[in-house]
Amino acid sequence: MKAFVDRDLCMGCGVCETIAPSVFKLEDDGIAVVLVDVVPPEEEANVREAMDSCPEQAISIEE
């Protein structure tokens, strides 16, 4: 699985970083970035939760 953040949609609320801190991080500009090229299998459920919890729907995944 790969995760993506649409920087144009992200408002920097940080919910993704809270749910999956090993995958998402807020940069200095307050916008989230993905820290890994491929999501580790043990983090896939957290990434799905982060995607579902994102108020701006800025996170997408590719299986």
GIGIQUI-V486215 format. One record per run of one state. SS is the DSSP state (helix for helix, strand for strand, loop for the rest). FROM is the first residue (numbers start at 0). TO is the last residue. If there is no record, write none. Layout:
SS_FROM_TO ; SS_FROM_TO
This chain:
loop_0_0 ; strand_1_4 ; loop_5_13 ; helix_14_18 ; loop_19_22 ; strand_23_25 ; loop_26_30 ; strand_31_33 ; loop_34_39 ; helix_40_52 ; loop_53_57 ; strand_58_61 ; loop_62_62
